[in-house]
Amino acid sequence: MTLFDLPTDASQNRLPYDGKVRYMGKVLSSVEADNFFKTLLDGIAWQNDQLVIFGKQIITRRKVAWYGDSAFAYTYSNSTRVALPWTQELLVLKNLCEKESNAKFNSCLLNLYHNGEEGMAWHSDAEKELQRDGTIASLSLGSERRFLFKHKVSAEKVELLLEHGSLLLMEENTQTHWLHRLPPSSKIKEPRINLTFRSIVNQ
């Protein structure tokens, strides 16, 4: 199992094969990122995530919210959410991500991690509602966190550090061949908000 450390140039692919991931670095100034973080923390309709795993319902400490162009239904981990209408701040961030990625998005899944003890297990964003091989733009606000990719066959890994106000682009067939996760860390005491802009197609 190999851990790759690939070049940091935003124009270059961070994956060695079978996909495309670009880390664009900070696309917001520190002041802009701070302001958006506070606005979203206070203004988003956060709810505890509810998952069904092996038939058992689990309510996470991590909170989520789902927004979009219309009342899109999105099902993951056997739980379905219906999108809320965009807020003005989310539309501004959506337009920024569309400009940086040269892609279009019609929805956004937000995650609120209260501290480093809250994370995300290995998964891929390949649900049937999502555009196949579509771009997913992941915008990070708040505490810096490690982010890992693992190839589904070889188990080779790529690690990144997601900074406050930074943008990560997962493109092409990345979700088909790679898993990703946000590992927990007891050393991180501050919260993080992650926005993943997506394209819903199958409704």
N, C-alpha and C positions, 0 to 999 in steps of 0.2 A: 504494500500500500504506500504510494508515493505522495508526498506533499509538494505541489508545484508552487514556485514563487516566480510569477511571470512579470514582464515589464509593466511599469506604472503609467505609460503613455495612454491617455484616454482613447486615442484612436486605435489602439491595439486590442486584440481579443485576449482576454485573461484565461480562456480555456485552451488546453492543448489540442483538443479535437472534439468533434461531435457536438458543436454548439458555439454560441457567441455571447460573451459577456463583456461589457465595457463599463469601467468605473470612471465616471466623468469628473469625480472630485467635487469640490464645493461649488454649487451653482447658485447659492445664496450667500450674501454677506453675513457676517456674524450678527449684525443688528437685525437684518431681515429674518434670519433663521430664528432668532430669539423671539421676535414679534409673532411670527407664524406659530411657533411652538405654544406660546401663551394663548393665542387666539383659539387654536384648535383644542388645546387642553380644556379650556373653559366653555367653548361653543359647540363642540361636536356631541352628538347624541350617543355617548358611549354606553355600551352594555357588556356585561360579562359574557364571554364566549361560551356557548353550550355545544358540546361535542358528544356524539354517540360512538363509543369505541367498544367493540365486542359486545354490543347490546346494552351497555351500561352508559347512562347519561353522566357526563362530567362537566362541571361548571368551573371554568378557569378563573384565576385572579386577573389574568390579562384581559383587557377589554378591547372590543372591536366596534366598528361602525362600517356601514356599506352605503355608498352614495352612487348616483348615476343619472344618465340622461332621462331615463324613465324608470318605472318600478320593476327593474330587472330582478328576477329570482336567481339566487346563486346558492348552490348546494355544495358543501364540503364537509368531510367527516360526518356524513349522514345528518347534517343540520342545514336548514334552508333559511336564507335571509332575503328580504325584499328591500331594494335600494330606496333610499330617501332622496329628495331633490337636492341638487348641488347647493352649497353655500357659496357666497361670493369669494371667500378665501380659497376654497377648493378649486373654483374655476380659474383663479389666477395661477395656482400651482399646476393645474392641469395644462394650461396654455404654455407654461414654462417647460414642462416635461415634453410636450408635443414638439416644441421648438428644438429642444436639445436632442430629441430622439428621431425627429422626422417621421413620427408615427402619430396616429389618431387614437384617442381613448374615449370610451363612453361610460366608464365606471371606475370606482376607486374603493379598495378595501383598506381600512385604517386599523392599525393595531397600536394599543397603548400598553407599554411595558413599564410597570411602576418602579422597577429596579432590576439589577442584573440577575436576580434569582428567577425571573420570568423569562422564558425563551421559547423556542419553537423547535420541534423535533424534525428529523429528516422527512422531506416531502418534495413533491413537484407540483407546480400549478398547471395541471393538465386536465381539469374538470371539463365535462362535455359542453358546458355553457361557454367556455372560453374559445376565442379564435385560435385555431391550431397553428402553431409556430408563430404566433403573434408576439409583438414586443410587450414586455411588462417593464414599466418604469418604476423603480423603487426609490423613494425620496426619504431620507433619514433626518430627523430632528431630535435634538436632545443628546443624551450620553452616547459616546462612541462605543460601538459594539463590534466584536468579531463576527464574521459571516463566512460560512463554509459551503463549498460545493463538493459533491462526491459523485463520481461516475457510477452509473447503475450496474455496470458489468465489471469494470476493472477495479472499482473502489478507490481509484486515484483521487486526490483531494486538491482543492485550491482554496486558499484562505485570503480574505480581505478584511480591512478595517474600515467600517462605515462611519464617516465623520458627520458632525453636526452641519446640516445644510447641504449634504452631498447627494449625488444621484447615481444609481446603479441601473444599467440597462441589461435585461436578459432577453436575448433576441434569437430569431431563427428556431432551430430544433433543440434548444437548450433543455426545455422541460421534458422532452422525449428521452434524453440520454443522461440527464444529471438531476440529482437531488440537491436540496439546499437546506440549511438550518441556521438558526440563531442560538448558539450554545449559551447556557446560563453561566453566570459568574457572580460569586458571592462578594467580590471586591467592588462591584458597581452598585452605588447607592442611589443614583439619580435616574429619573424616568427617561424613556425614549418613545417617540411617536414615529411610526413607519407608515408611509402611504404607498400603496402599490396601485398604479393606474393601469387598467386593463381594458380589453375589448370583449364584450359579451356578444355572441352571435347566435347561439342556439336557444331560442325561447319558445 
